[in-house]
Each structure stands twice: as structure tokens, then as C-alpha cells.
Amino acid sequence: MALPMRFRAAQPGDLSVVRALVESAYRGETSRRGWTTEADLLDGQRIDLAGLQSLLDRPHSRVVLAEADGRLIAC
């Protein structure tokens, strides 16, 4: 049975966990399990905390988080 998901707008306190999720999806060894990997094409960070903060600071912009069982599963 799938866990119910909860959606909400990201807040500044969420940025470090959002960054970790994005990095795990696109870079490094854990990304190789999915279709989104850039690990063989690029190195370094995919996004940093300042970049995420700039997304939150933009008018009319939202970073939406999906949580299940109290943990971030998507953004």
C-alpha cells in the first residue's frame, strides 16, 4: 500500500534536505540507479543553497515538496 503524500511549499529551513535530494538524483553514485544521472557528463554540485534560496525569493515562484511518512520524497 502506498503511503499518503503531503504537498507543501518549501521554506528556508528545508533547503539543505532539498539540496541533498537533488544531488542524489542527478550526481554521484546514488544517481546511477535512476534515469536522471548526469554523473558521467558533469561533476561538482547540481545546485547550491544560494541557488535554492534564489528560487524561493523569486516573486510568483514556488518549490513544492512531497513528503511521505515524515520524509522528503520529491521536489
PDB file with one MODEL, atoms N, CA, C and O in Angstrom:
MODEL        1
ATOM      1  N   MET A   1       0.844  -1.178   0.000  1.00  0.00           N
ATOM      2  CA  MET A   1       0.000   0.000   0.000  1.00  0.00           C
ATOM      3  C   MET A   1       0.888   1.240   0.000  1.00  0.00           C
ATOM      4  O   MET A   1       1.844   1.321   0.771  1.00  0.00           O
ATOM      5  N   ALA A   2       0.583   2.177  -0.838  1.00  0.00           N
ATOM      6  CA  ALA A   2       1.363   3.412  -0.933  1.00  0.00           C
ATOM      7  C   ALA A   2       1.061   4.318   0.254  1.00  0.00           C
ATOM      8  O   ALA A   2      -0.071   4.398   0.731  1.00  0.00           O
ATOM      9  N   LEU A   3       2.092   4.987   0.710  1.00  0.00           N
ATOM     10  CA  LEU A   3       1.913   5.947   1.787  1.00  0.00           C
ATOM     11  C   LEU A   3       1.245   7.199   1.251  1.00  0.00           C
ATOM     12  O   LEU A   3       1.517   7.598   0.118  1.00  0.00           O
ATOM     13  N   PRO A   4       0.375   7.832   2.037  1.00  0.00           N
ATOM     14  CA  PRO A   4      -0.211   9.093   1.577  1.00  0.00           C
ATOM     15  C   PRO A   4       0.869  10.175   1.510  1.00  0.00           C
ATOM     16  O   PRO A   4       1.722  10.279   2.391  1.00  0.00           O
ATOM     17  N   MET A   5       0.811  10.965   0.458  1.00  0.00           N
ATOM     18  CA  MET A   5       1.768  12.060   0.290  1.00  0.00           C
ATOM     19  C   MET A   5       1.136  13.366   0.723  1.00  0.00           C
ATOM     20  O   MET A   5      -0.073  13.571   0.617  1.00  0.00           O
ATOM     21  N   ARG A   6       1.989  14.233   1.211  1.00  0.00           N
ATOM     22  CA  ARG A   6       1.575  15.574   1.587  1.00  0.00           C
ATOM     23  C   ARG A   6       2.415  16.535   0.762  1.00  0.00           C
ATOM     24  O   ARG A   6       3.628  16.355   0.653  1.00  0.00           O
ATOM     25  N   PHE A   7       1.794  17.544   0.185  1.00  0.00           N
ATOM     26  CA  PHE A   7       2.496  18.544  -0.611  1.00  0.00           C
ATOM     27  C   PHE A   7       2.481  19.866   0.133  1.00  0.00           C
ATOM     28  O   PHE A   7       1.492  20.235   0.766  1.00  0.00           O
ATOM     29  N   ARG A   8       3.613  20.575   0.041  1.00  0.00           N
ATOM     30  CA  ARG A   8       3.696  21.896   0.662  1.00  0.00           C
ATOM     31  C   ARG A   8       4.794  22.699  -0.007  1.00  0.00           C
ATOM     32  O   ARG A   8       5.665  22.149  -0.681  1.00  0.00           O
ATOM     33  N   ALA A   9       4.740  24.009   0.190  1.00  0.00           N
ATOM     34  CA  ALA A   9       5.777  24.893  -0.338  1.00  0.00           C
ATOM     35  C   ALA A   9       7.022  24.789   0.535  1.00  0.00           C
ATOM     36  O   ALA A   9       6.927  24.716   1.760  1.00  0.00           O
ATOM     37  N   ALA A  10       8.174  24.783  -0.097  1.00  0.00           N
ATOM     38  CA  ALA A  10       9.447  24.742   0.634  1.00  0.00           C
ATOM     39  C   ALA A  10       9.654  26.049   1.390  1.00  0.00           C
ATOM     40  O   ALA A  10       9.236  27.119   0.948  1.00  0.00           O
ATOM     41  N   GLN A  11      10.302  25.934   2.523  1.00  0.00           N
ATOM     42  CA  GLN A  11      10.673  27.072   3.358  1.00  0.00           C
ATOM     43  C   GLN A  11      12.194  27.107   3.475  1.00  0.00           C
ATOM     44  O   GLN A  11      12.853  26.110   3.181  1.00  0.00           O
ATOM     45  N   PRO A  12      12.763  28.231   3.895  1.00  0.00           N
ATOM     46  CA  PRO A  12      14.226  28.305   4.008  1.00  0.00           C
ATOM     47  C   PRO A  12      14.844  27.178   4.840  1.00  0.00           C
ATOM     48  O   PRO A  12      15.953  26.739   4.535  1.00  0.00           O
ATOM     49  N   GLY A  13      14.173  26.712   5.856  1.00  0.00           N
ATOM     50  CA  GLY A  13      14.694  25.629   6.681  1.00  0.00           C
ATOM     51  C   GLY A  13      14.756  24.279   5.981  1.00  0.00           C
ATOM     52  O   GLY A  13      15.383  23.348   6.488  1.00  0.00           O
ATOM     53  N   ASP A  14      14.117  24.161   4.830  1.00  0.00           N
ATOM     54  CA  ASP A  14      14.097  22.912   4.065  1.00  0.00           C
ATOM     55  C   ASP A  14      15.247  22.795   3.076  1.00  0.00           C
ATOM     56  O   ASP A  14      15.476  21.718   2.527  1.00  0.00           O
ATOM     57  N   LEU A  15      15.964  23.867   2.841  1.00  0.00           N
ATOM     58  CA  LEU A  15      16.874  23.919   1.701  1.00  0.00           C
ATOM     59  C   LEU A  15      17.992  22.887   1.742  1.00  0.00           C
ATOM     60  O   LEU A  15      18.363  22.362   0.692  1.00  0.00           O
ATOM     61  N   SER A  16      18.536  22.579   2.891  1.00  0.00           N
ATOM     62  CA  SER A  16      19.638  21.611   2.921  1.00  0.00           C
ATOM     63  C   SER A  16      19.163  20.211   2.543  1.00  0.00           C
ATOM     64  O   SER A  16      19.884  19.484   1.859  1.00  0.00           O
ATOM     65  N   VAL A  17      17.970  19.821   2.971  1.00  0.00           N
ATOM     66  CA  VAL A  17      17.460  18.498   2.613  1.00  0.00           C
ATOM     67  C   VAL A  17      17.020  18.470   1.143  1.00  0.00           C
ATOM     68  O   VAL A  17      17.144  17.436   0.487  1.00  0.00           O
ATOM     69  N   VAL A  18      16.513  19.576   0.625  1.00  0.00           N
ATOM     70  CA  VAL A  18      16.165  19.657  -0.799  1.00  0.00           C
ATOM     71  C   VAL A  18      17.429  19.535  -1.645  1.00  0.00           C
ATOM     72  O   VAL A  18      17.448  18.807  -2.637  1.00  0.00           O
ATOM     73  N   ARG A  19      18.469  20.239  -1.258  1.00  0.00           N
ATOM     74  CA  ARG A  19      19.733  20.167  -1.997  1.00  0.00           C
ATOM     75  C   ARG A  19      20.269  18.735  -2.012  1.00  0.00           C
ATOM     76  O   ARG A  19      20.719  18.249  -3.050  1.00  0.00           O
ATOM     77  N   ALA A  20      20.221  18.069  -0.877  1.00  0.00           N
ATOM     78  CA  ALA A  20      20.700  16.683  -0.804  1.00  0.00           C
ATOM     79  C   ALA A  20      19.885  15.765  -1.719  1.00  0.00           C
ATOM     80  O   ALA A  20      20.449  14.882  -2.366  1.00  0.00           O
ATOM     81  N   LEU A  21      18.571  15.963  -1.779  1.00  0.00           N
ATOM     82  CA  LEU A  21      17.736  15.143  -2.654  1.00  0.00           C
ATOM     83  C   LEU A  21      18.068  15.389  -4.125  1.00  0.00           C
ATOM     84  O   LEU A  21      18.185  14.440  -4.901  1.00  0.00           O
ATOM     85  N   VAL A  22      18.218  16.649  -4.509  1.00  0.00           N
ATOM     86  CA  VAL A  22      18.556  16.981  -5.900  1.00  0.00           C
ATOM     87  C   VAL A  22      19.916  16.395  -6.266  1.00  0.00           C
ATOM     88  O   VAL A  22      20.071  15.811  -7.339  1.00  0.00           O
ATOM     89  N   GLU A  23      20.892  16.544  -5.389  1.00  0.00           N
ATOM     90  CA  GLU A  23      22.225  15.996  -5.659  1.00  0.00           C
ATOM     91  C   GLU A  23      22.179  14.477  -5.814  1.00  0.00           C
ATOM     92  O   GLU A  23      22.844  13.924  -6.689  1.00  0.00           O
ATOM     93  N   SER A  24      21.402  13.804  -4.976  1.00  0.00           N
ATOM     94  CA  SER A  24      21.341  12.340  -5.061  1.00  0.00           C
ATOM     95  C   SER A  24      20.651  11.876  -6.337  1.00  0.00           C
ATOM     96  O   SER A  24      20.927  10.780  -6.825  1.00  0.00           O
ATOM     97  N   ALA A  25      19.760  12.694  -6.882  1.00  0.00           N
ATOM     98  CA  ALA A  25      19.055  12.321  -8.111  1.00  0.00           C
ATOM     99  C   ALA A  25      19.897  12.536  -9.356  1.00  0.00           C
ATOM    100  O   ALA A  25      19.761  11.791 -10.327  1.00  0.00           O
ATOM    101  N   TYR A  26      20.770  13.542  -9.348  1.00  0.00           N
ATOM    102  CA  TYR A  26      21.480  13.927 -10.567  1.00  0.00           C
ATOM    103  C   TYR A  26      22.977  13.654 -10.565  1.00  0.00           C
ATOM    104  O   TYR A  26      23.569  13.498 -11.633  1.00  0.00           O
ATOM    105  N   ARG A  27      23.600  13.594  -9.402  1.00  0.00           N
ATOM    106  CA  ARG A  27      25.054  13.458  -9.339  1.00  0.00           C
ATOM    107  C   ARG A  27      25.441  12.364  -8.364  1.00  0.00           C
ATOM    108  O   ARG A  27      24.658  11.989  -7.492  1.00  0.00           O
ATOM    109  N   GLY A  28      26.642  11.861  -8.515  1.00  0.00           N
ATOM    110  CA  GLY A  28      27.169  10.882  -7.577  1.00  0.00           C
ATOM    111  C   GLY A  28      26.682   9.471  -7.851  1.00  0.00           C
ATOM    112  O   GLY A  28      25.906   9.232  -8.777  1.00  0.00           O
ATOM    113  N   GLU A  29      27.141   8.562  -7.046  1.00  0.00           N
ATOM    114  CA  GLU A  29      26.868   7.139  -7.260  1.00  0.00           C
ATOM    115  C   GLU A  29      25.394   6.780  -7.109  1.00  0.00           C
ATOM    116  O   GLU A  29      24.889   5.933  -7.846  1.00  0.00           O
ATOM    117  N   THR A  30      24.699   7.408  -6.168  1.00  0.00           N
ATOM    118  CA  THR A  30      23.287   7.049  -5.993  1.00  0.00           C
ATOM    119  C   THR A  30      22.451   7.422  -7.205  1.00  0.00           C
ATOM    120  O   THR A  30      21.412   6.805  -7.440  1.00  0.00           O
ATOM    121  N   SER A  31      22.869   8.403  -7.973  1.00  0.00           N
ATOM    122  CA  SER A  31      22.101   8.812  -9.155  1.00  0.00           C
ATOM    123  C   SER A  31      22.163   7.777 -10.269  1.00  0.00           C
ATOM    124  O   SER A  31      21.307   7.774 -11.155  1.00  0.00           O
ATOM    125  N   ARG A  32      23.134   6.920 -10.241  1.00  0.00           N
ATOM    126  CA  ARG A  32      23.298   5.928 -11.316  1.00  0.00           C
ATOM    127  C   ARG A  32      22.167   4.893 -11.342  1.00  0.00           C
ATOM    128  O   ARG A  32      21.998   4.181 -12.332  1.00  0.00           O
ATOM    129  N   ARG A  33      21.406   4.812 -10.269  1.00  0.00           N
ATOM    130  CA  ARG A  33      20.287   3.865 -10.224  1.00  0.00           C
ATOM    131  C   ARG A  33      19.065   4.373 -10.984  1.00  0.00           C
ATOM    132  O   ARG A  33      18.160   3.595 -11.285  1.00  0.00           O
ATOM    133  N   GLY A  34      19.028   5.659 -11.296  1.00  0.00           N
ATOM    134  CA  GLY A  34      17.865   6.241 -11.963  1.00  0.00           C
ATOM    135  C   GLY A  34      18.185   6.731 -13.359  1.00  0.00           C
ATOM    136  O   GLY A  34      19.313   6.585 -13.828  1.00  0.00           O
ATOM    137  N   TRP A  35      17.216   7.302 -14.014  1.00  0.00           N
ATOM    138  CA  TRP A  35      17.370   7.769 -15.393  1.00  0.00           C
ATOM    139  C   TRP A  35      17.881   9.202 -15.468  1.00  0.00           C
ATOM    140  O   TRP A  35      18.205   9.673 -16.558  1.00  0.00           O
ATOM    141  N   THR A  36      17.963   9.905 -14.348  1.00  0.00           N
ATOM    142  CA  THR A  36      18.321  11.321 -14.365  1.00  0.00           C
ATOM    143  C   THR A  36      19.802  11.591 -14.188  1.00  0.00           C
ATOM    144  O   THR A  36      20.204  12.753 -14.125  1.00  0.00           O
ATOM    145  N   THR A  37      20.619  10.571 -14.106  1.00  0.00           N
ATOM    146  CA  THR A  37      22.022  10.780 -13.759  1.00  0.00           C
ATOM    147  C   THR A  37      22.760  11.665 -14.762  1.00  0.00           C
ATOM    148  O   THR A  37      22.594  11.543 -15.976  1.00  0.00           O
ATOM    149  N   GLU A  38      23.566  12.543 -14.223  1.00  0.00           N
ATOM    150  CA  GLU A  38      24.496  13.353 -15.002  1.00  0.00           C
ATOM    151  C   GLU A  38      25.925  13.039 -14.578  1.00  0.00           C
ATOM    152  O   GLU A  38      26.866  13.734 -14.961  1.00  0.00           O
ATOM    153  N   ALA A  39      26.073  11.979 -13.781  1.00  0.00           N
ATOM    154  CA  ALA A  39      27.350  11.675 -13.144  1.00  0.00           C
ATOM    155  C   ALA A  39      28.486  11.485 -14.138  1.00  0.00           C
ATOM    156  O   ALA A  39      29.628  11.827 -13.830  1.00  0.00           O
ATOM    157  N   ASP A  40      28.204  10.952 -15.316  1.00  0.00           N
ATOM    158  CA  ASP A  40      29.259  10.732 -16.307  1.00  0.00           C
ATOM    159  C   ASP A  40      29.479  11.936 -17.218  1.00  0.00           C
ATOM    160  O   ASP A  40      30.435  11.964 -17.993  1.00  0.00           O
ATOM    161  N   LEU A  41      28.607  12.920 -17.126  1.00  0.00           N
ATOM    162  CA  LEU A  41      28.692  14.085 -18.008  1.00  0.00           C
ATOM    163  C   LEU A  41      29.288  15.308 -17.328  1.00  0.00           C
ATOM    164  O   LEU A  41      30.048  16.060 -17.938  1.00  0.00           O
ATOM    165  N   LEU A  42      28.943  15.500 -16.073  1.00  0.00           N
ATOM    166  CA  LEU A  42      29.331  16.699 -15.330  1.00  0.00           C
ATOM    167  C   LEU A  42      29.790  16.300 -13.942  1.00  0.00           C
ATOM    168  O   LEU A  42      29.449  15.224 -13.450  1.00  0.00           O
ATOM    169  N   ASP A  43      30.567  17.170 -13.314  1.00  0.00           N
ATOM    170  CA  ASP A  43      30.918  16.932 -11.921  1.00  0.00           C
ATOM    171  C   ASP A  43      30.613  18.186 -11.123  1.00  0.00           C
ATOM    172  O   ASP A  43      30.193  19.201 -11.679  1.00  0.00           O
ATOM    173  N   GLY A  44      30.823  18.111  -9.838  1.00  0.00           N
ATOM    174  CA  GLY A  44      30.511  19.240  -8.967  1.00  0.00           C
ATOM    175  C   GLY A  44      29.053  19.212  -8.539  1.00  0.00           C
ATOM    176  O   GLY A  44      28.331  18.245  -8.779  1.00  0.00           O
ATOM    177  N   GLN A  45      28.645  20.285  -7.907  1.00  0.00           N
ATOM    178  CA  GLN A  45      27.287  20.379  -7.392  1.00  0.00           C
ATOM    179  C   GLN A  45      26.281  20.621  -8.509  1.00  0.00           C
ATOM    180  O   GLN A  45      26.587  21.285  -9.499  1.00  0.00           O
ATOM    181  N   ARG A  46      25.094  20.083  -8.345  1.00  0.00           N
ATOM    182  CA  ARG A  46      23.980  20.343  -9.264  1.00  0.00           C
ATOM    183  C   ARG A  46      23.338  21.674  -8.912  1.00  0.00           C
ATOM    184  O   ARG A  46      22.972  22.452  -9.794  1.00  0.00           O
ATOM    185  N   ILE A  47      23.204  21.931  -7.612  1.00  0.00           N
ATOM    186  CA  ILE A  47      22.641  23.185  -7.119  1.00  0.00           C
ATOM    187  C   ILE A  47      23.216  23.439  -5.735  1.00  0.00           C
ATOM    188  O   ILE A  47      23.577  22.504  -5.021  1.00  0.00           O
ATOM    189  N   ASP A  48      23.298  24.697  -5.366  1.00  0.00           N
ATOM    190  CA  ASP A  48      23.782  25.030  -4.027  1.00  0.00           C
ATOM    191  C   ASP A  48      22.671  25.730  -3.247  1.00  0.00           C
ATOM    192  O   ASP A  48      21.610  26.043  -3.788  1.00  0.00           O
ATOM    193  N   LEU A  49      22.943  25.967  -1.965  1.00  0.00           N
ATOM    194  CA  LEU A  49      21.927  26.573  -1.108  1.00  0.00           C
ATOM    195  C   LEU A  49      21.548  27.969  -1.573  1.00  0.00           C
ATOM    196  O   LEU A  49      20.381  28.352  -1.478  1.00  0.00           O
ATOM    197  N   ALA A  50      22.506  28.736  -2.072  1.00  0.00           N
ATOM    198  CA  ALA A  50      22.200  30.085  -2.565  1.00  0.00           C
ATOM    199  C   ALA A  50      21.276  30.019  -3.781  1.00  0.00           C
ATOM    200  O   ALA A  50      20.369  30.839  -3.919  1.00  0.00           O
ATOM    201  N   GLY A  51      21.506  29.052  -4.655  1.00  0.00           N
ATOM    202  CA  GLY A  51      20.635  28.881  -5.817  1.00  0.00           C
ATOM    203  C   GLY A  51      19.216  28.512  -5.426  1.00  0.00           C
ATOM    204  O   GLY A  51      18.253  29.016  -6.003  1.00  0.00           O
ATOM    205  N   LEU A  52      19.090  27.635  -4.449  1.00  0.00           N
ATOM    206  CA  LEU A  52      17.761  27.280  -3.960  1.00  0.00           C
ATOM    207  C   LEU A  52      17.081  28.465  -3.293  1.00  0.00           C
ATOM    208  O   LEU A  52      15.888  28.696  -3.489  1.00  0.00           O
ATOM    209  N   GLN A  53      17.843  29.212  -2.507  1.00  0.00           N
ATOM    210  CA  GLN A  53      17.266  30.384  -1.853  1.00  0.00           C
ATOM    211  C   GLN A  53      16.775  31.391  -2.887  1.00  0.00           C
ATOM    212  O   GLN A  53      15.733  32.018  -2.698  1.00  0.00           O
ATOM    213  N   SER A  54      17.520  31.547  -3.978  1.00  0.00           N
ATOM    214  CA  SER A  54      17.087  32.487  -5.018  1.00  0.00           C
ATOM    215  C   SER A  54      15.767  32.043  -5.650  1.00  0.00           C
ATOM    216  O   SER A  54      14.966  32.884  -6.059  1.00  0.00           O
ATOM    217  N   LEU A  55      15.532  30.734  -5.735  1.00  0.00           N
ATOM    218  CA  LEU A  55      14.241  30.255  -6.233  1.00  0.00           C
ATOM    219  C   LEU A  55      13.111  30.629  -5.282  1.00  0.00           C
ATOM    220  O   LEU A  55      12.029  31.021  -5.719  1.00  0.00           O
ATOM    221  N   LEU A  56      13.363  30.507  -3.984  1.00  0.00           N
ATOM    222  CA  LEU A  56      12.338  30.878  -3.003  1.00  0.00           C
ATOM    223  C   LEU A  56      12.080  32.377  -2.993  1.00  0.00           C
ATOM    224  O   LEU A  56      10.964  32.818  -2.719  1.00  0.00           O
ATOM    225  N   ASP A  57      13.104  33.155  -3.290  1.00  0.00           N
ATOM    226  CA  ASP A  57      12.988  34.613  -3.240  1.00  0.00           C
ATOM    227  C   ASP A  57      12.281  35.212  -4.452  1.00  0.00           C
ATOM    228  O   ASP A  57      11.840  36.360  -4.399  1.00  0.00           O
ATOM    229  N   ARG A  58      12.167  34.464  -5.527  1.00  0.00           N
ATOM    230  CA  ARG A  58      11.531  34.993  -6.742  1.00  0.00           C
ATOM    231  C   ARG A  58      10.030  35.183  -6.527  1.00  0.00           C
ATOM    232  O   ARG A  58       9.357  34.306  -5.986  1.00  0.00           O
ATOM    233  N   PRO A  59       9.517  36.326  -6.952  1.00  0.00           N
ATOM    234  CA  PRO A  59       8.060  36.505  -6.887  1.00  0.00           C
ATOM    235  C   PRO A  59       7.373  35.488  -7.805  1.00  0.00           C
ATOM    236  O   PRO A  59       7.883  35.166  -8.878  1.00  0.00           O
ATOM    237  N   HIS A  60       6.242  35.001  -7.385  1.00  0.00           N
ATOM    238  CA  HIS A  60       5.429  34.080  -8.181  1.00  0.00           C
ATOM    239  C   HIS A  60       6.137  32.750  -8.446  1.00  0.00           C
ATOM    240  O   HIS A  60       5.830  32.077  -9.430  1.00  0.00           O
ATOM    241  N   SER A  61       7.068  32.368  -7.592  1.00  0.00           N
ATOM    242  CA  SER A  61       7.800  31.113  -7.751  1.00  0.00           C
ATOM    243  C   SER A  61       7.614  30.269  -6.492  1.00  0.00           C
ATOM    244  O   SER A  61       7.571  30.802  -5.383  1.00  0.00           O
ATOM    245  N   ARG A  62       7.505  28.965  -6.664  1.00  0.00           N
ATOM    246  CA  ARG A  62       7.390  28.038  -5.539  1.00  0.00           C
ATOM    247  C   ARG A  62       8.242  26.811  -5.816  1.00  0.00           C
ATOM    248  O   ARG A  62       8.347  26.349  -6.952  1.00  0.00           O
ATOM    249  N   VAL A  63       8.837  26.302  -4.777  1.00  0.00           N
ATOM    250  CA  VAL A  63       9.437  24.976  -4.803  1.00  0.00           C
ATOM    251  C   VAL A  63       8.482  24.114  -3.988  1.00  0.00           C
ATOM    252  O   VAL A  63       8.283  24.349  -2.796  1.00  0.00           O
ATOM    253  N   VAL A  64       7.899  23.126  -4.632  1.00  0.00           N
ATOM    254  CA  VAL A  64       6.899  22.284  -3.977  1.00  0.00           C
ATOM    255  C   VAL A  64       7.569  20.991  -3.520  1.00  0.00           C
ATOM    256  O   VAL A  64       8.285  20.341  -4.281  1.00  0.00           O
ATOM    257  N   LEU A  65       7.322  20.637  -2.273  1.00  0.00           N
ATOM    258  CA  LEU A  65       7.877  19.419  -1.688  1.00  0.00           C
ATOM    259  C   LEU A  65       6.782  18.372  -1.557  1.00  0.00           C
ATOM    260  O   LEU A  65       5.629  18.699  -1.275  1.00  0.00           O
ATOM    261  N   ALA A  66       7.143  17.125  -1.762  1.00  0.00           N
ATOM    262  CA  ALA A  66       6.254  15.995  -1.497  1.00  0.00           C
ATOM    263  C   ALA A  66       6.875  15.201  -0.358  1.00  0.00           C
ATOM    264  O   ALA A  66       8.044  14.820  -0.416  1.00  0.00           O
ATOM    265  N   GLU A  67       6.089  14.959   0.663  1.00  0.00           N
ATOM    266  CA  GLU A  67       6.557  14.218   1.831  1.00  0.00           C
ATOM    267  C   GLU A  67       5.656  13.009   2.061  1.00  0.00           C
ATOM    268  O   GLU A  67       4.450  13.060   1.819  1.00  0.00           O
ATOM    269  N   ALA A  68       6.246  11.949   2.520  1.00  0.00           N
ATOM    270  CA  ALA A  68       5.502  10.750   2.914  1.00  0.00           C
ATOM    271  C   ALA A  68       6.169  10.189   4.157  1.00  0.00           C
ATOM    272  O   ALA A  68       7.394  10.095   4.232  1.00  0.00           O
ATOM    273  N   ASP A  69       5.370   9.828   5.104  1.00  0.00           N
ATOM    274  CA  ASP A  69       5.878   9.255   6.346  1.00  0.00           C
ATOM    275  C   ASP A  69       6.908  10.173   7.007  1.00  0.00           C
ATOM    276  O   ASP A  69       7.872   9.705   7.613  1.00  0.00           O
ATOM    277  N   GLY A  70       6.691  11.494   6.881  1.00  0.00           N
ATOM    278  CA  GLY A  70       7.553  12.467   7.535  1.00  0.00           C
ATOM    279  C   GLY A  70       8.887  12.729   6.870  1.00  0.00           C
ATOM    280  O   GLY A  70       9.747  13.384   7.460  1.00  0.00           O
ATOM    281  N   ARG A  71       9.084  12.232   5.644  1.00  0.00           N
ATOM    282  CA  ARG A  71      10.362  12.482   4.972  1.00  0.00           C
ATOM    283  C   ARG A  71      10.130  12.990   3.554  1.00  0.00           C
ATOM    284  O   ARG A  71       9.114  12.690   2.926  1.00  0.00           O
ATOM    285  N   LEU A  72      11.086  13.759   3.071  1.00  0.00           N
ATOM    286  CA  LEU A  72      11.022  14.317   1.728  1.00  0.00           C
ATOM    287  C   LEU A  72      11.241  13.210   0.705  1.00  0.00           C
ATOM    288  O   LEU A  72      12.222  12.471   0.784  1.00  0.00           O
ATOM    289  N   ILE A  73      10.322  13.095  -0.260  1.00  0.00           N
ATOM    290  CA  ILE A  73      10.474  12.078  -1.299  1.00  0.00           C
ATOM    291  C   ILE A  73      10.558  12.677  -2.697  1.00  0.00           C
ATOM    292  O   ILE A  73      10.971  11.995  -3.635  1.00  0.00           O
ATOM    293  N   ALA A  74      10.173  13.943  -2.850  1.00  0.00           N
ATOM    294  CA  ALA A  74      10.230  14.580  -4.173  1.00  0.00           C
ATOM    295  C   ALA A  74      10.162  16.089  -4.012  1.00  0.00           C
ATOM    296  O   ALA A  74       9.676  16.608  -3.008  1.00  0.00           O
ATOM    297  N   CYS A  75      10.664  16.778  -5.031  1.00  0.00           N
ATOM    298  CA  CYS A  75      10.552  18.238  -5.063  1.00  0.00           C
ATOM    299  C   CYS A  75      10.520  18.703  -6.505  1.00  0.00           C
ATOM    300  O   CYS A  75      10.429  19.903  -6.764  1.00  0.00           O
TER     301      CYS A  75
ENDMDL
END
